Amino acid sequence: MRVLADGDLVGGSAEAGVALDEYFVSDRARWIFGYRAEQIAKDPSAAPWITRAAVSEPDGTVVGDAGFHGPPDEAGTVEVGYTVVPRYRRQGYARAMLAALLARAADEPGVRAVRASVRPDNTASLATIAGFGFTRVGEQTDERDGLEIVFEVPADAIRAGQLHGRGEQGERSAGL
């Protein structure tokens, strides 16, 4: 992550073991990877939860990144974060990434809820989470993104398979 934050696409691709898109060294991506690298430096135990490349299966194309904002908090809540490389948007990858993140969270016994914070004008992300059982629980102001609507889905609902969005991913799948 530090290599990508420094703008080194070749080095980042080498460390990731996959060819990364130019998007991974865009200004926004560099900020995110720098932030996450600092987070892991402060708390190495957070590393398994933090973002990783999302790879389209079976062709192996990196279509974005996905992960959590960190390990579960004291209440057992994890927050999802995902980005689809612009040229792969509107092809079902965000839904596939979210499904993979929810499955990952549900596999952890200490996770009680999964959170998604979405800007009100981000219609694509609002549509993506709509089919996965998320309920609006409030609002917050993010220092970088401004106003966000906060949604959560109980981990028990994920474990019980009560989500409508699962299985509606079409032919897209993304491994994390």
N, C-alpha and C positions, 0 to 999 in steps of 0.2 A: 504494500500500500504506500509505503514511503516513497518508493521509486516512482510510482504513478503520480503521487502528489508533487514530485519534483519534475514531472513532465516527460519522463523517460518511457516512451511506449515500448521500445525494443526490450529494455531491461524488465519492464513490468510484464511483458508477454513471456519472457524467459523465466521469470520467477513464478508466474502463474502456470506455466507449462502449456499454454494455449495462445493462439494469436488473438490479440485484443484489438478492438476497433479504435479508431482515432478518438471516438467519444470518450474513451477512458482517460484522455489527457486534456479534455475540455476544461474550461475554467471551473465550472460547477463540479465536475467529477474530481478534479484535482483538490478542490476544497474539501469535498466529502472524504476522499482517501486520506488526506492529511489529518483531518479531524479523527477519523477512525484509527489511524496509525498512532496518534497521540493517546487515544483512549486505551489501546492495547498496551502501549508502553507504560502507562500508569497502572493498568490492571491486566496482566497477561492472561488471567483466567477468563477474560471476556472474549478472547480470540475465537473460540469455537462458535460464538454467537454472531460475530460481526460479518459484514458483507463478504460475499465471494462471487466469482464469475458465474453467470447463469448460462449454461450451454444447451443449445438445442439438441435434442436427441432424435434420431441417431446420427445426424450429420456432423455434430461436433462444433458447430458455429457458435461463437460467443454472442449472445443476443442482449446481454445486459448484466446487471449485478443485483443480487438480492441477499438479504440477511435480516438481522435484527439490530436494533439500536444498542443492544447490550444484553447481558444475561437477565433472567427474571429479577424484578425488583422485590422488595420485602413483601409485597402483596401477591407475588407470583405472576405478575403481568410482564409480558414481553411485547415490544412494539416492532412491527414489520416495517421494512423499508425495501423498495425495489425500484429499479429504473430499467426501462427498455431502451436500447440504442435506437435513436430516431428512425433509421431505415427499416427497423423490424417492428415498429409499432403497428397496432391495429391488426395483428395477425394471431392473437391469442396467447402471446408469450407472458404478458402480465398476469393473466388468469392462471397460467401454468405455474409461474413463479410463486404466486400467492398460495396456490394449492400445495406446493411443495413446502413452503414456509409453515403453513398451518399444520401439515402432517408432521413436520419436524418438531414444532411446538407441542403437539399432542403426544408425541413420544416421550416427552419429559415429564415425569411425575410431579415435579414441583411447579409446573406451569398451570395457573388457574384461569388465565384469560390472555387473549391476544388483542393488542390495540393497533389501530391504524389512525393516523392523523393526516387529514387531507384538507388542502386549501379549498374553500367553497367554489372557486372557479376552475378546479381541476376535474372537469367532467369525466375524463377518461378514467381516473383513479376512482372516482365516485361510482362509476358504472362497474368497474372491476370488482370492488368490494361488495357491491349490492347483492350478488348471488351467493355470498358466503356466510350469511347469518349475522353480520355485524349490526349492532344497534347503536344509535347515536347516544353518547353519554355526556357530552359537553362540548366546550370550546376552549381553545387556548391560543395564546399569541406566541409564535415562534420568532426568535430574534432575526432569523434569516428569511423565513417564508411569510411572516405576518400571521393573520388570522387562520386558524385551522379548526376544522370540526373533528372531534375525537369520537371514534367508534370503537366498540369492543365486541368480542364474541367469546363466550365461555369455552374453556378448553374441554369441558365435559361434552359440550355439543359437538365439538370437532371429533372427539374420541368416539362418540356415539354415531357418527356419520350423519348427523342431522343437517348438514349444510346443503343448500340447493346448488351451489356453484360447482361442487365436485362432480366430475363426469361430464361437465359442459365445456370442457376445454377444447373440443374439436380434436384435431389431429396433432396439436401442439403439445409438447412436453419440454420441460426444462430441468435439467439436473443441476444441483447446486454443489 
